Amino acid sequence: MVLVSAIRDYINRMLQDISGMKVLILDSQTVSIVSVVYSQSELLRKEVFLVELVDSISKSRESMSHLKAVYFLRPTSENIQHMRRQLGSPRFGEYHLFFSNMLKDTQLHILADSDEHEVVQQVQEFYADFVAVDPFHFTLNMPSNHMYMLPAVVDPSGLQNYCDRVVDGIAAIFLALKRRPIIRYQRTSDIAKRIAQETGKLMYQQESGLFDFRRTEVSPLLLVIDRRDDPVTPLLNQWTYQAMVHELIGIQDNKVDLRNTGKVSKDQQEVVLSSEQDAFFKANMYENFGDIGMNIKKMVDDFQQVAKSNQNILTIEDMAKFVDNYPEYRKMQGNVSKHVTLVTEMSKIVEERKLMLVSQTEQELACNGGQGAAFEAVTNLLNDESISDVDRLRLVMLYALRYEKDSPVQLMQLFNKLASRSPKYKTGLVQYLLKQAGVDKRTGDLYGNRDLLNIARNMARGIKGVENVYTQHQPLIFQTMESIIKGRLRDVDYPIIGNHFQQARPQEVVIFIVGGTTFEESRSVALQNATNSGIRFILGGSVVLNSRRFLKDLEEAQRIARTSTSVV
C-alpha cells in the first residue's frame, strides 16, 4: 500500500479541509498522478464537481465565483505562468494552490505578486510527484525517454531536463517516505552516475534541512541503475496477467484502451486495471496465462449463480434485496465482461502471431546456453512466413545480446536474413542495441555465466527443471535484490555517493531504473516483498516499458545519433 496510500493521503489532505463545491485543476502530468489512485466517484464524494486542465481553463473567461479552485500542479515555469495569468483575472471565489514538489523562491514571488485580488488562500508543497502504478511500483511517465541512450554532447539541455525530472521524482518519493537515503549507482552508466550525484547534492547540500528527518533507524538505500544493464527483459514476450496485457495491448496509467480491438461494447472501450479497485485483478495480476483462463472460468460460473438467484424474484422482499444489491451486481457484471474481453483478445493475438512458438525460443535464448540449437531455432522462425516482423527483430536482438562474442559469422547471417525478410528494420538497429547494451557496457551478470555462484545456480536450475517453460526467465533485478539482502552488492560495481556509508543492512530499498521498468520486474519485486526478508523494495523508473516502447526509444535514439554531427 505504501506508494498508493502516500499519494491518496496527499489528495485527501488537499480536498477535505476545503468545504463546499470545488473545481480541481490539474496539468498533463498531475492528471495521471491523481487518476491512478483516485476514482471520479471518490472525487465527487469530496464535493469536486469539475476537473479541468490548467492550460484549457486559461482559455475560458466565464466567472464561477461559487466554486473554490483547488490547483494541483508540477512546479514548472510554464505552470507558474498559467497561474500568473489566471490570478490576474480570477474566475473562482477562492484559490488553493498545491504543488507536487519544491517551489523556488522566485516562483513564490511571482505567485505573490500576481495575487493582487487576494484570492489565494494557501500555497503548499505536497510531494506527490510520481505515478503510483502499484503499491511498490512507480513511474514518471517521461515523454522523451530515449534521452538516456544519447551522449551528453548531443542535446545538453534536453538531457539536463531529463535528469532534473528524475531527480524531482526520486526526491518526492523520499520526502513522501520521510527518509534520506544512502545513494549508490551503477558504475558503467554515465547517466545513472549523474542522476545519483545530482540527487545526493539536492538531499545533502541544497535542501539538506528539508531531508533531515532526525530518524535513528538505518538509512534506506537508493540504487540508481540503467535499463541497458538488462536489455533482455523488455524484449521478451510476457505470460503473466498484468505484464501480458501491457505487452500485447498496452496499459497507460492503469487503463487499457480496447477501442482498436474489434467489437467491444461502449462501456468496455477503456477499462481500468488496478490492484486497488479490482479484487480479481489483485489476486491474479502475477498469475500465468494458463491459470488466468481457469480462474476467469470460475468467476464466470460464480456470476452465473448470482444472475440465476436474481431471476427468482417472487416477493416484495426479494425485489428490495435485488435493488439493494443491484450496484454490486452491475459492478460484478462489468468486471466479468472486462476480464473475459481482455483474455479473449490476448488469446487471439497469441494465436495470430504464433507467440507460443516464438516465446519458447525467446526463453531459451534468455535462460539457457546452446548456441548451435539457438541459431537453428532463430533461423527457422525467420523463415516462417507467419512470424511478424517485430517478432523476428526481437529474436535476432535476443540472439545477438547472448552470442555477440561467440559467433560473429552466424550473427552476420542472421542480420542478412532479417534484412531480406523484414526490410523495414534496418540491420543497424540490432548493432545499435549492441553498442548501447552489449556485454562490454553491462555491469550485472545478465546470463549468469560470469560469476561462479551464478553458474552453479543455473546448472542446479537446469537439473531441477522449471515448472513453466514460458516463465522461466528471471529479470536481472532479482539477482540485484538477492545481493542487497545478502550484503553482497559490490562497492566497485555500485559506488556510493559522498562519504555516507551504510552502517547496517537497510530495511527499505528504492531501485530506480533510468530508461524504464517492466511489469515483469515489478512482479519480481512484489514476490520478493511477500517473502518477508526484512527488506522492503520499491521499484521506480522513467516509464513502464513493453517491447514496443523499448524498440521505439531505441529507434528514436539511433535516429538522433545519426543526424547529430557532434557524435562521432
FENLINHU-V908025 format. One record per helix or strand of 2 or more residues. SS is the DSSP state (~ for helix, > for strand). FROM is the first residue (numbers start at 1). TO is the last residue. Records with the same first field share a line. If there is no record, write none. Layout:
SS = FROM-TO / FROM-TO
This chain:
~ = 2-16 / 30-37 / 40-45 / 54-57 / 77-88 / 105-114 / 145-149 / 156-177 / 190-206 / 227-230 / 233-235 / 241-248 / 266-268 / 279-284 / 289-311 / 316-352 / 355-367 / 371-383 / 389-403 / 408-421 / 428-437 / 439-441 / 452-464 / 469-471 / 476-485 / 519-530 / 547-563
> = 22-26 / 48-53 / 64-73 / 92-99 / 120-125 / 131-134 / 137-139 / 182-185 / 221-226 / 255-257 / 270-272 / 508-514 / 536-541
